Each structure stands twice: as structure tokens, then as C-alpha cells.
Amino acid sequence: MQSDSYDDINADNPPRLSDSGSQIGVDLIIPQTHLDGLPAANRIQVKTAIEGSTT
């Protein structure tokens, strides 16, 4: 049985905008306070370079 590509999303393999997905007819709205309240173990952080930045 083939595993769903979402089964292996984690800090080492975060989701990407280019991943295939399904569009649904509603928006998902999550309050920022809820996201801020997540423990560090439940957060996926992706370090990306900002064009023109030297840090």
C-alpha cells in the first residue's frame, strides 16, 4: 500500500507550496493566538533566505 505524501510531513520534510493537493470550497482560518500557543515540538520551522539579506 502506498503511503499518503502527508503522512511523512515533519520538521525535516515540511510541506511545500509546490506539493500537489486538493482545493476545497472553504478557507481555513486559524487564529494567530492559537498558532502562537503551540508547543515548540509541534511547530515546523523552515529557514529560508530572503533575497538581498546578508543574515
N, C-alpha and C positions, 0 to 999 in steps of 0.2 A: 504494500500500500504506500502510495506517495504521500509524503508529509506536506501539509499546507505551508506556504512560504512564511506565513505569520507565526508559525509555531517556534521558529528559531530567532525571533526578534529579541535582542538583548543589548546590553551596553557595547558589546564587541561587534554586533551586527544590527545597527539601528535601521528603522525604516527610512527609505529614501523617496523623494518626490517622483523619481523615475520608476518606482515599483508599480507593477500592474495592480489594479484594484477595482472595486465596484463602486459606481456612483449611485448614491441613493437620493431620494427626493426631499431630504431634510438636512438642515445644517446641524452640526454638533457644536453646542456651545458649552464650554466648561469654564466656570468662573476661575479667574486667576488666583483667587484666595485658596481654592481647592488644590490647584497645582502647586502653589507655594507651600501648602501644608503636607505635601507628600514627603515621606522619609527619603533620605539620600539613596537608600538601597533601591527605591522604586523609580528613580529618575534616570533617564537616558541622556547623557550629555555628549554632544558632538562638537568637537573643536574644529572650527572652520576658519580659514584665513580670510580676512577682509581685505579686499583689493586696496592697495595703497597704504596699508598698515604695516608698521615695522615690528609690531609686537606679536 
